C-alpha cells in the first residue's frame, strides 16, 4: 500500500481562512479516513492558507517519503499556494475537490490546475464526495497506481544469463530502464546458480524434496526425474534466493535454455516457488522471476504484483481452441503453484500439482510443475516496445475450466507435463493475434485495467486496450 500525502488548500485572507477552517479540516479528515480504511498510510498536517505554510507542509511531505500527494480543495484557495507546494510535494499529484454549491472548491481546483499547467507540472484530477464509491475508486486507483510506479524507483533486477534462443522481445536496454523506470539491472552469470547450488546443505535440499513429495504428486521415472534431480532443483532455488539477497535484487529472470536445461537441470521448480508466496520453509514474499530471462515480462509482472499484491502468471500464448473460444496458455513450469487453487495455502494448491519428468526439450531433466489455473476473472497484460518506445497491451478475460475429462483432453493436445491456463479473452482472437507483439503473456486475478491505464499514464507508456 501507499504512503499518501495530503495538502488541503484554503483562502489566503486570514479572516476567510479562519471562517472555513473547520470545513477544511472536516474535508481533510474524511479523505484521510477513506484512504486509511483502504490500507494506506496518510501524512497530513496544517491547512495551507499562506505561502509559508505551503512551503513548510510540502517540505514535510517530501521528508516523509510519500508515494504521491493529493492536493485537496474544499473552498476557494489561492492558486499560488499550490504552485509553491508543487515545487516540493512528492509527485505524482492528484488534485481533488468536493462538489458543494456553498463553497467554490471546484473553482479553487481548476485555478490551481491552470497554474500548474502553465508551470509544466503535470497533475491528475478527481472530484466529488469521497464517500461516493465511484469517486473513491477513482482516487484510490490513482493512489494504487502511484504506489506501483513509485515502488519501481530504486529497484534492482537480476539478469541471470542473457538473451535466450534469439528472443529480441526478452532483452531490454538497461539505460532505458533506469531512465524511464528508475530500475537498475545487475547481470549475473548462470554459472553462479550452478556453483552456489553445490554449497546448499544436503539436509536443506532433502527437506525441500520431502515437502514436495508430501504435498504434491511426484512422478519419478528414474531418468528425467529422480530424487537427486529434484533435490538439484531445490538447491538451485536456494542458490537463487541467496544471490537475490546478496545482490539486493527485487526481481529477476533466469535464461535457463539451453545451458542449464541441457547440462544442469530445468529451472521450473525454482521459478515456480520464487513466484509463490511460500516455499517449504513457510510464507515468504513473492519474488517475481521470469523464465527465459525475459526482462519485459519481469517488468510487467513486477508492476502487476505491486498492483494486485499476488503472484503473476507467466505463460506462452501456446494454442487457440477455436471451437471453445479459449487460449491454452502454457509454459515450461513457470506458473506459480498459487494458480492451482488461487490460495496462499500451499496445502490447498499443491494437492492439484503434479511434478512430471521433463520431456525431450530438456535433456538435463528435472521436474515440470504441472497444474491447471483455477477459474476466475483476470486481467492480462504485457509491456512491449515499438521502435524503442514502450507500450502496454491490456485485455480483460477469465480463466476457465471444464469437466475433468475435458480438461485432460485439452491439456494433452499440447505439452501435458507443463502448467496450463485456459483463458477466454474479452477480445476477438483475430484482433488479439493481429495486435499482440510477444509470445509471452502475464495475468492476475481481478479487474486491474483501470489501474494499469493509470500506471501507463504515470510512466508515459502508451496503453493499448484490446477489446
N, C-alpha and C positions, 0 to 999 in steps of 0.2 A: 504494500500500500504506500501511499504518498505522504510526504510532509508538505502541507499546503500553507502558504502564507496568505493572510487576508489583510488588505488595507481598505478601510472604509473612509470615503472622502466626504467632506462637508463644505459648507459655505465659509468663505474667508472673513466675513463680518462677524465679529465676536458676539454681538447681540443675537444674530440669527443662529450661529453655531450653538450658543447656549440653549436657545429655544428648541432646537431639533436634536439635541444631544441624546435624549432618551430614545427617540425614534431611531437614530443611527445605531445606538448600542443594541437595541432590540433586534434590528435587522441583522447586524453582525452576529449576534448570538444564535439566531435561527439558522443562519448559514453555517456557523461553526458546528452546531449540534447535528445538523443533517450530514455533514461530512464526517464527523466523528462516529456517528451511528453506522456509517458505511465502512468504518475501519481505518480511516485516515487520521494522521496526526495533524493538528492545526496549530499554527502560530499566528496569533492576532494580538493587537495592542490598542494603543490610543487612537481615537478618531482623528483623522487628518484634517485640521482646519487652519493650517498655516504652512508656509514654505519650510519653516524649521521642523515642524512635525513630520512633513512629508519626507524630508531628508533623513531624519533620525529613525523613523519607523522602517523605511525602506532598507537602510543600512542594517537594522536589526534583523530583518528577514534574510538578508544576504549572509549575515554572520550565523544564522540558524540553519544554513544549507537547505533551504526549502527547495522542493522539486519544481514548484511553479507558484505563481502569485495570482490571486483573484483581486481585482480592483472592484470594490463594491460601492454602488451608488444607490442611495435611498432618497436623497434630496438633491437639490441643485448644488453642484460642487465646482469650485474654481478650477478650470482646466489646467492651469499651470502647476497645481499640486500634483496632478497625475504625471505631467511632463517631468517634473523633478524626480518623483519617485521612480519613474521608468528608467532613470539612469543607474539605479542601484538594485531595485527589486529583482529577485531571480526570475527569469523567464522560463517558459513561455508565460504570457499574460492573458488572462481571461477577464474581460470587462463584463460585470454582471449588474443588472438593475432590476429592482422590482417594478411593478407597474401599478402605480397608485395615483388616482386623479388629484389627491390633495397635495402631493409632493412631486416635483419635477425631477425624479431620479433618472428617468429615461433621457431627459434633456441633458442632464449632467454627464451621463454615459456617452451620449453621442458627441457632445462637445469635447470630451476627453479623447474619444476615438479619433476625431478630426485632428486634434493637436498631435496625437501620436503618429498618425499617418504622415503629417507634414514633417515630422522628425525622422521618418523612416523606421519607426518602431512598429513591427507587425503585432497585432493582437487579435484575439478571437472574442466573440460576444455571445451572451445568453441573457435572457430577460424573462421575468415572470415571478410568480411566488415559488419559493424554494420548496414549499410543501406539496406543490403540484408534481406528481410522479414524472411527468414528461419533462418538466423544467429541470428537476433534479437529475434525471437521466442524462440530459444534455451537459449539465455542469460536471456530473460525476464521470461521464465519458471523457470529457476534456482532461480531468484530473488523472484518470487511469492512463490515458494516452501519454500525458506529460510524464507520468511516473515511469512508463515503459521506455520512453525516449531518454529520460534522464538517467535511467539505470544503465543504459548502454555506455554513457560517457565514462571513460576511465576503465572500462572492462578490457580484459585480455583474452584473446582467442589463441588456443594452442593448435597449431597445424602439424599433425604427426604425418610426415611423408610429404607428398606433393600431388601433382595432377594425376588422377587415376585414369588409366585406359583412354587417354586422349580427350577427356571431357573439358572443353573450354568453359562450360557453364559452372564447373566446380571450382574454378580458380578466380579469385578477385585480386584487385590491386591493393596492396597494403597501404599505400599513400592515400588512396581514395577512402579506404575505411577510416583512417584516422581523421581525415579532413571532414568527411560527411557524417560519421557516426561517433567519432571520438574513441574508436577501438584500436588497440594495439595488437599486432599479430606476432606471436612467438613461434618460430619454426623449430621443431624438434624432430630429430631423425627417428624413424621407426625402430632402428636398432636399439634405442633406449628401452622400448617396450620389451624386446627380447631379453636384453641384458638384465633389466630390473626384475623381470619375471623369475629369473633363476634365484633371486635373493629373497623371494617370498617364502616364509617358513612353511615346511611341509604340512604341519598341522593346520595352518591357516587355509591352505589350498584344499586339504581334505575336508575341513569343516564346511566350506562353501559347497563342495561336491555333495556331501551328505545332506545338506539342507535342500539342495535341488532335487536329490533323489527322494527325499521325504515328501516334498510339497508338489513337485511336478511329476510328469510321466517321462522317464528317461529310457530311451530305446537304444541300448548298446548293441553294436553289431560286430565288435571285435576287430574292426578295421578302421572305418572312418570315424567311429565314435567309441572310445574306450574310457574307463575311469581316468586313465592317465591324461588323455586328451582333454577331458572335461576339466580336470584339475589345472591343465595348462591354460585353459581359458579363464579360470578363476584367478590364476596367477597374473595373467595379462590384465585383468580388471584391476587388481590391487596395484600393479605397476603403474597403470594409467592414473589411478587415484593419487598415488604418491607423486607422480610427475605434475599433476594438476596443482597439488598443494605446494610443491617446491617452486614452481614457476609462477605461482599466483594467478592461475588461469581461471576464468569464469565459465568458459565453454570451449568445446574443442571439436576436432574432426580427425578421423583416422583413415589413411589411404587404404590400407589393407591389401588390396589387389594390385599386382599379383604377388608381391614379395612374401607377405605374411600368409596369404591363403595358399601359396604354393609350397612354402618351406617351413612354416611355424604352426599356425592354426588360424582358423577364422576368428574374426572379432565380434561375432554375433552375440555371444553371451556378454562380453564386456560392454558393448554398445547398448544392448537392451537394458542392462541394470544401471549403467550410468544415467540413462534417461528416466529410470524409475525413481519413485520416492522412497525406496527401501532397497536393501540387499540382505544377505544372510547375517549381517551384523546388526540389523534393525533399521528404523526410519533414518532417512538422510535427505539432504536437499537434492532436487533434480539437477543433474549436470548435463546440459544439452551436449550430445555427441553425435555428429553427422558421419555416417559411413561414407566411404569413398572420398573422405576429406573435402566434402562439398561445402565450401565456405558460405555461399549464398543460402544454401539450405540451413546451415547452422545459424546464420544471422536471422533468417526468417523464423526459425524455431525459437531462438532466444527472445525475439520480440513477442511471439505468441505466448511463450512461457511467462514473461513478465505481465502480460495482459490477463491470462487465464489462471495462472498460478498452478498449472497442472503439467504433466508430461505432454509432449507434442509428437504427433505421428510423423514419421519419415517413411516414404514409400516411393516405388516406381509406379508410373501410370502404365500398368502391365497389359491389361486386356479390357476390351469393352464387350459386354454381353448385350447385344442389341435387343434380343428378344425380352430381356428383363429390364433394360434401361439402366444397367449398373456398370461401373468400372470395378475391376478387381485390382486393388492397389496392393502390390506385392514387392517385397524387397528381401534381401538375404539376411533375415534375422534382426533387422534394425528396430522393429516396433518394440517399444517398452511393453513389458507384460501388463502394465496398468490397463491397456486397452482390452485385455481379455475379458474383464468383468467391470471395467470402469470403476475400480476400487483402489483405495490406498492401503488395503489389507492384502498382503502377499498371499495369504491362505486362500482368499476368495479368487484371486486372479490365477494363481499357479495350478489350481485344480483343473483349469482349462488349457494349460500349457503343456506341450509335448516337445521334448528335446530329441530331435531326429538326427541321424547321421547326415553330414553334408553330402551333396551329390558330386558329380564329376567335375563341376566347375572349380572345386576347391580341393585339390589333391592332398593338402596338408591335413585335412579333416577337422573335426570338432563338431560341436552341436549347433544345429539350427534351432531357433526358438519359435516354434510353430504355435499359432493360435489364430482366432478369428475375432476381429474387433467387435465389441459389444455395440448393439444398436443405439442410436440417438442422433438428434440434430447436431450438426457440426459446421464449422467454418474452415474452408480450405484456402490456402494462400501460398505464394511463392514470390520471392524477390528475384528478378532477372535484370539483365542490362541490355539496352539497345544503343549501340554505338557509344558505350561508356556511361550512359545515363541510366540510373536505377529506375525501375518501375515495379509495382507490385500487382500481380494478378490475384484477384479475390473472388471467391464464389461460395455461395451458400449450398448446403446439401445435407445429407444424412448418411449415417452408416446403417445398413440393414442386414438382417439375417433371414434365412428361410428355414424350412424343416431341416433336421439333422442330415437326412439323406440327400437333400438338395444341396446343402452347404458342402458336404463331402464331394459330391459330383462336380460342383463348380470349382472347388479348390484343386481337384485333381486334374483339371484341364490345363493348369499352368504348372508351377513348381510347388508341389504339395507341401514339402517339408518347411517351406518358408512361411512367415506370418502373412495373413491376408486381411484385407478390409474391403467389404463390399460397399461401394459408395454410389449413391444416387445424387447427382448434382442438379441444382436448380438452374440448369443451363443446357441447351441442346448440345448433344455430343459433338455435332459438326462444328458448332461455334467454338466449343472448348478446344477441340483438336486443331482448329484453324488458328486460334489466337494464343494458345498456351505455349510457352517457349522454354520448356525444360522437361526432362524425363522424370524428375523428382517432384513430389508434391508433399505438402505438410498440412496438418489439421489438428484442431482441438474441438472438444465438445462445446456446444453452445453457439449463440449468435454473437460474434465479435466483429461483424462487418463495420458497424459504426465506429468502433474503437480503432480498427485498422485504418479506416479512412482518415480519422483524426491523426493517427501516427504518421501516415503518409504526408498529411498537411504539415505537421510539425517538422518532419525531416526534409521536406521539399522533394518528395518522391511522387512520381505520377502513379495514381491508383487506377487500375483497370478492373472494374467490376464486371464479371461475366455473368450474364443472366438472359 
